[in-house]
Amino acid sequence: MTYAELKEALYLFGFHENDLLTIKRIKQRHRSLVRKAHPDLHQHVDPAHIRHLNEAAKIIMEYVNSYRFSFSQQEFYQQIPEEHLKHQYSWDPIWAGQLEEKKE
């Protein structure tokens, strides 16, 4: 696989190279596109288009499955920003989700 092939596959799926994608989103888009191009459902569609979609899915998934993941704390907080905020402001009763007691 070349970078040009990867970009072409992303373009065919309607993605951009800077998009942050999940495997779930890639599979959902593939399923959606194949349904739209299925010759049993749409008579005017070229059956070769499904082959192109499947090849594009194969290229994208090959890239995703070979990606190396980092499990560092920094990467965790970049991936889940809500947890970063909780961690950063856990000392603050308002941000930590604790309500102030009512003053009488």
Order of alpha helices (4+ residues) and beta strands (2+ residues): alpha-alpha-alpha-alpha-alpha
